Amino acid sequence: MSDIKIIRADKDDVVYARAVSEMIDEAAKSKNSGLAHRTPEYITEKILEGKAVIAFVGDEVAGFCYIATWQNDEFVSHSGLIVNPKFRGRGLAKAIKKECFLLSRDKFPKAKIFGLTTSAAVMKINTELGYYPVAFSDLTTDEEFWKGCETCTNFDILQRTKRFNCLCTGMLFDPAVHNS
């Protein structure tokens, strides 16, 4: 992994927003996964807010993940974890997710950190970081978060079950549990 650079994205990385958005869309299509569409403008916003992690191999974007806050910073979500297919199998998703986790803990140390995923690999990474599976009712009640699911191919399941379940698994890291 010596050729891989993982950084907290800043204004200089905005030029990669379109590539990240396209990478997310391609992964959603090819994997038939629960990845929701994120526009280049949205990716740009997260970068400019200091809420994104980006990975490079040389000058090429190799991966990305971002955070968002909910309910007055009580919750932080991790979303958009993506690795360029050319660079998969090198532990990059785990390294990106770990840096995103550290970013969340640095910026919002008291917040509960959560994510939704259909990926067994992401569930394993989350578990290693101290997350555990929870019911969706244990996650944010902020309607803006749940609107983000509308572009997911599985949204009809979430809607039909009145947000009780979906193909995604909700996972939570609660600092109160880990600090006690």
VOKESE-317185 format. One line per 4 residues: number of its first residue (from 1); their letters; for each residue x, y, z of C-alpha. Coordinates in nm, 4 decimals. Layout:
<atoms>
NUM = A = X/Y/Z  ...
</atoms>
This chain:
<atoms>
1 = MSDI = 0.0000/0.0000/0.0000  0.3004/0.2314/-0.0174  0.1783/0.3817/-0.3465  -0.1580/0.4706/-0.1919
5 = KIIR = -0.2240/0.8086/-0.0334  -0.5339/0.8595/0.1839  -0.6113/1.2157/0.2909  -0.8847/1.4284/0.4379
9 = ADKD = -1.0102/1.6038/0.1267  -0.9896/1.9814/0.0919  -1.0690/2.2492/-0.1670  -0.7910/2.1252/-0.3969
13 = DVVY = -0.9752/1.7925/-0.4295  -1.3005/1.9393/-0.5619  -1.1739/1.8659/-0.9149  -1.2336/1.4950/-0.8408
17 = ARAV = -1.6020/1.5309/-0.7464  -1.7356/1.4240/-1.0872  -1.5066/1.1198/-1.0971  -1.6208/1.0155/-0.7482
21 = SEMI = -1.9882/1.0607/-0.8393  -1.9422/0.8496/-1.1532  -1.7526/0.5827/-0.9574  -2.0423/0.5565/-0.7106
25 = DEAA = -2.2959/0.5308/-0.9943  -2.0938/0.2640/-1.1774  -2.0540/0.0561/-0.8628  -2.4269/0.0778/-0.7928
29 = KSKN = -2.5015/-0.0525/-1.1438  -2.2370/-0.3231/-1.1598  -2.2964/-0.4618/-0.8118  -2.6720/-0.4027/-0.8129
33 = SGLA = -2.6047/-0.2644/-0.4669  -2.7742/-0.0210/-0.2374  -2.5414/0.2659/-0.3215  -2.7416/0.5843/-0.3604
37 = HRTP = -2.6607/0.8392/-0.6312  -2.4589/1.1400/-0.5183  -2.4187/1.4348/-0.7536  -2.0811/1.6008/-0.8166
41 = EYIT = -2.2257/1.9089/-0.6467  -2.3067/1.7094/-0.3340  -1.9598/1.5510/-0.3310  -1.8117/1.9021/-0.3718
45 = EKIL = -2.0146/2.0249/-0.0751  -1.8837/1.7457/0.1483  -1.5256/1.8148/0.0413  -1.5567/2.1884/0.1087
49 = EGKA = -1.7128/2.1199/0.4519  -1.4060/1.9147/0.5477  -1.6204/1.6025/0.5706  -1.4604/1.3769/0.3114
53 = VIAF = -1.1732/1.1343/0.2724  -1.0179/1.0643/-0.0654  -0.7593/0.8082/-0.1710  -0.5162/0.8219/-0.4601
57 = VGDE = -0.2857/0.5832/-0.6358  -0.0473/0.8185/-0.8060  -0.2640/1.0946/-0.9535  -0.5693/0.8726/-0.9956
61 = VAGF = -0.8676/0.8694/-0.7588  -0.8693/0.5290/-0.5940  -1.1489/0.5716/-0.3390  -1.3698/0.8008/-0.1367
65 = CYIA = -1.6003/0.8269/0.1650  -1.7791/1.1177/0.3334  -1.9554/1.2028/0.6559  -2.2738/1.3945/0.7313
69 = TWQN = -2.4186/1.5066/1.0635  -2.7750/1.4715/1.1851  -2.9893/1.5826/1.4802  -2.7647/1.8673/1.5963
73 = DEFV = -2.4477/1.6579/1.5565  -2.5837/1.3767/1.7743  -2.5305/1.1357/1.4823  -2.2660/1.1136/1.2104
77 = SHSG = -2.3242/0.8950/0.9076  -2.0593/0.7486/0.6822  -2.1681/0.7218/0.3223  -2.0441/0.6817/-0.0289
81 = LIVN = -1.7589/0.4430/0.0537  -1.6257/0.3545/-0.2866  -1.3076/0.1989/-0.4248  -1.2114/0.2186/-0.7900
85 = PKFR = -1.2380/-0.1381/-0.9278  -0.8773/-0.1193/-1.0509  -0.7569/-0.0873/-0.6925  -0.9782/-0.3361/-0.5101
89 = GRGL = -0.8285/-0.6178/-0.3073  -0.5551/-0.4010/-0.1545  -0.7227/-0.3143/0.1769  -0.8155/0.0297/0.0502
93 = AKAI = -1.1800/0.0262/0.1652  -1.0684/-0.0569/0.5184  -0.8049/0.2180/0.5192  -1.0492/0.4783/0.3808
97 = KKEC = -1.3188/0.3786/0.6284  -1.0723/0.3960/0.9183  -0.9638/0.7481/0.8189  -1.3293/0.8515/0.7835
101 = FLLS = -1.3961/0.7067/1.1288  -1.1034/0.9052/1.2749  -1.2275/1.2207/1.0995  -1.5701/1.1682/1.2587
105 = RDKF = -1.4226/1.1112/1.6045  -1.1989/1.4204/1.5703  -1.4757/1.6530/1.4532  -1.7670/1.5069/1.6538
109 = PKAK = -1.6240/1.3076/1.9491  -1.9586/1.2616/2.1282  -2.1615/1.1679/1.8196  -2.2917/0.8209/1.7455
113 = IFGL = -2.1464/0.7075/1.4124  -2.3569/0.4964/1.1810  -2.3918/0.3621/0.8327  -2.6226/0.1545/0.6202
117 = TTSA = -2.4734/-0.1153/0.4022  -2.5511/-0.4231/0.1975  -2.1816/-0.5156/0.1811  -2.0479/-0.7997/0.3939
121 = AVMK = -1.6981/-0.6513/0.3566  -1.8137/-0.3146/0.4963  -1.9951/-0.4915/0.7810  -1.6675/-0.6650/0.8686
125 = INTE = -1.4745/-0.3360/0.8584  -1.7393/-0.1648/1.0715  -1.7309/-0.4463/1.3264  -1.3522/-0.4148/1.3529
129 = LGYY = -1.3983/-0.0422/1.4251  -1.6454/-0.1145/1.7077  -1.9796/-0.0825/1.5279  -2.2611/-0.3275/1.5929
133 = PVAF = -2.5837/-0.4017/1.3998  -2.8914/-0.2098/1.5139  -3.2530/-0.1593/1.4180  -3.3190/0.1433/1.1991
137 = SDLT = -3.5122/0.2917/1.4926  -3.1765/0.3265/1.6749  -3.0473/0.5564/1.4017  -3.1241/0.9176/1.3274
141 = TDEE = -3.4852/1.0226/1.2903  -3.3785/1.3149/1.0686  -3.5959/1.2965/0.7566  -3.3199/1.4535/0.5450
145 = FWKG = -3.1006/1.1499/0.6063  -3.3705/0.9102/0.4948  -3.4402/1.1187/0.1823  -3.0897/1.0210/0.0752
149 = CETC = -3.2160/0.6663/0.0347  -3.4664/0.7709/-0.2335  -3.2171/0.7183/-0.5181  -3.1288/0.3667/-0.3997
153 = TNFD = -3.2711/0.0738/-0.5970  -3.4007/-0.0735/-0.2693  -3.5916/0.2354/-0.1576  -3.9278/0.0720/-0.2245
157 = ILQR = -3.8506/-0.1891/0.0447  -3.7618/0.0769/0.2991  -4.0754/0.2720/0.2149  -4.3045/-0.0307/0.2071
161 = TKRF = -4.1874/-0.1423/0.5533  -4.2278/0.2094/0.6965  -3.8508/0.2264/0.7499  -3.8548/-0.0860/0.9640
165 = NCLC = -3.6192/-0.2837/0.7413  -3.4468/-0.2978/0.4057  -3.1720/-0.4967/0.2388  -2.9243/-0.2686/0.4151
169 = TGML = -2.7984/-0.3380/0.7640  -2.7805/-0.0444/1.0028  -2.4579/-0.0374/1.2027  -2.3749/0.1944/1.4930
173 = FDPA = -2.0687/0.3022/1.6894  -2.1718/0.4610/2.0192  -1.8842/0.6420/2.1958  -2.0748/0.6200/2.5251
177 = VHNS = -2.0514/0.2405/2.5038  -1.6802/0.2460/2.4148  -1.5841/0.5071/2.6726  -1.7523/0.3349/2.9658
</atoms>
